[in-house]
Amino acid sequence: MKNVSPRSVLVGALAFIAAFSLDRPLSGAVDVSAVENIKPALPSIPTRAFSLLDFGGVGDGKTLNKTAFAQAIAAVEKAGGGKLVVPRGTFLTLPFTLCSNLDLHLDEGAVIKAPTTFEALGLADPATLKSQEEVAANYKTPEPLISGKHLHDVAITGPGTIDGSGQHWWEWSERAARAKPGRIVYRRPHLIVITECDRLQVTDVTLLNSSMFHLVPNTVTDLTIERIKVRAPHDAPNTDAIDPGPVTNAVIRDCDIDTGDDDVAIKNGATNLLIENCTIKHGHGISIGSGTSVGIHNMLVRHCTLDGASNGIRIKSMRGAGGPVENVRYTDIQMKNVSNAIVLDMNYVDNNRPDFKGEPGKVPDFHSIQIDHVKSVNSLNAGKIIGLSDSAIRDITLSEVEIIAENNFVIKEARNILFDRVTVSIKAGVAPAKPKSVE
């Protein structure tokens, strides 16, 4: 793209915006007042405390502590609940499960660490397997390092660290197989998965280097995630930081995230969510989707900053896994060096499932979405708003948005798109180079 004068940039941007603006109110209003001051119920956990050391825990980074964790958690459960304290040290462990009325508390300097080899998990070295059929016959995906089902009143608190030791898994990912045709895929475990839980709190901990997703609250009512740090290399495949869904009444705030995939990805069935004051670095941004068939309703994202992510604001879904995404607002979002500032895409293609068909009746339906008081500088693309021929994306408002990018918006199969006080300045060469290994 050739260089253009500031005046011609402004005129071009205004002409573009006018083509998609309205002179009347939108039919789908966005009202997220129900979640502006949402306060999920916190876990109720007895004050009695237990130490992992009293159950044979050894924090030397070599001794496996699965038995110690199992016995300690059983003791907490038998007593009717309490705090299990993991003291300073590196506690290597195989996967273990939590109980209700439990606060798994990691002291300063405490590390719960997954094994660093396949052998420690009782798995064959993937380099010795010759085909995906051989993998299917000889391999079962391990459980998450920390998990729990059918629980209530659970907390994982800091300031210690939970380390997924994912490095040896990443070279056997779907992404690695695409780069080297014929290479097998070892399906990877998540770091923390809590399923069907009332009142879950995760605060102050650091999550590192999961082989795949870091924190997955699944079917949770009253979820609080605060002040956690999540880290994985920018090219670590599918290392989503926080993937809630379905959840009801949830707050994610004051988190510091730098990973290789979605920083936050809201999944199917999420209702009443507040995301605020989060700092995002590498990764795929603050996302909704791709599965939306059960719907996402009533979500507010505010006061967040992103620097270096491949996407900033992103809502994605596809035919076969779609459903309603409605009553969503992003406000006071500051972005720089983000490849795609704003993406609303109902024709998303999952690189791990390029031939995905799903269920024909599950069609995305994005509407009643507001994006306001957003600034993005040094982007490759301003973004895209793309619907489907039989399901137009509709009733979208962008207000007081300023974007400096190399390429303008792409808008297809859309109606009732209002650009109000939006400035898109097109400037060649402003976007930073994208790391070659990141999709």
KABEL-V258346 format. One record per pair of residues at least 24 apart in sequence whose C-alpha atoms are under 6 Angstrom apart, sorted by sequence separation. I is the first residue (numbers start at 1). J is the second residue. If there is no record, write none. Layout:
# KABEL-V258346
i	j
I	J
I	J
This chain:
# KABEL-V258346
i	j
188	212
190	214
193	217
194	218
195	219
196	220
199	223
201	225
203	227
204	228
206	230
208	232
236	260
246	270
248	272
249	273
251	275
253	277
254	278
258	282
259	283
268	292
285	309
381	405
389	413
203	228
234	259
235	260
245	270
253	278
269	294
271	296
274	299
276	301
279	304
281	306
284	309
380	405
381	406
384	409
386	411
388	413
212	238
213	239
221	247
224	250
226	252
229	255
233	259
234	260
268	294
269	295
270	296
271	297
272	298
273	299
274	300
275	301
276	302
277	303
278	304
279	305
280	306
281	307
282	308
283	309
284	310
285	311
290	316
291	317
370	396
372	398
375	401
377	403
378	404
379	405
380	406
381	407
382	408
383	409
384	410
385	411
386	412
387	413
65	92
66	93
164	191
212	239
213	240
214	241
215	242
216	243
217	244
218	245
219	246
220	247
221	248
222	249
223	250
224	251
225	252
226	253
227	254
228	255
229	256
230	257
231	258
232	259
233	260
268	295
269	296
271	298
272	299
276	303
277	304
281	308
282	309
284	311
285	312
286	313
287	314
288	315
289	316
290	317
311	338
366	393
367	394
368	395
369	396
370	397
371	398
372	399
373	400
374	401
375	402
376	403
377	404
378	405
382	409
384	411
386	413
387	414
64	92
65	93
66	94
216	244
218	246
219	247
222	250
226	254
227	255
229	257
231	259
281	309
287	315
289	317
293	321
295	323
300	328
302	330
305	333
307	335
310	338
311	339
314	342
318	346
367	395
368	396
372	400
373	401
375	403
61	90
64	93
293	322
295	324
296	325
297	326
298	327
299	328
300	329
301	330
302	331
303	332
304	333
305	334
306	335
307	336
308	337
309	338
310	339
311	340
312	341
313	342
314	343
315	344
316	345
317	346
318	347
59	89
60	90
61	91
291	321
292	322
293	323
295	325
297	327
298	328
300	330
302	332
303	333
305	335
307	337
308	338
311	341
314	344
316	346
318	348
59	90
61	92
292	323
317	348
59	91
316	348
49	82
51	84
48	82
49	83
50	84
51	85
52	86
46	81
47	82
49	84
50	85
46	82
45	82
320	357
321	358
320	358
320	359
323	362
320	360
322	362
323	363
329	369
331	371
334	374
336	376
339	379
343	383
345	385
321	362
322	363
323	364
324	365
325	366
326	367
327	368
328	369
329	370
330	371
331	372
332	373
333	374
334	375
335	376
336	377
337	378
338	379
339	380
340	381
341	382
342	383
343	384
344	385
345	386
346	387
169	211
320	362
322	364
323	365
324	366
326	368
327	369
329	371
331	373
332	374
336	378
337	379
340	382
341	383
166	209
340	383
161	205
163	207
164	208
165	209
166	210
319	363
144	189
147	192
152	197
155	200
157	202
159	204
160	205
161	206
162	207
163	208
164	209
166	211
141	187
144	190
145	191
146	192
147	193
148	194
149	195
150	196
151	197
152	198
153	199
154	200
155	201
156	202
157	203
158	204
159	205
161	207
164	210
142	189
144	191
147	194
149	196
150	197
152	199
153	200
155	202
157	204
158	205
144	192
157	205
234	282
97	146
111	160
113	162
116	165
95	145
96	146
97	147
98	148
110	160
111	161
112	162
113	163
114	164
95	146
97	148
100	151
103	154
105	156
108	159
109	160
111	162
114	165
380	431
100	152
101	153
102	154
103	155
104	156
105	157
106	158
107	159
108	160
132	184
378	430
379	431
100	153
101	154
103	156
105	158
106	159
107	160
378	431
100	154
106	160
45	101
293	362
44	153
43	153
43	154
43	199
42	199
41	222
40	222
235	437
235	438
40	249
35	272
32	298
30	327
30	368
29	368
28	368
28	395
26	395
22	418
20	417
21	418
21	419
17	419
13	424
9	425
9	426
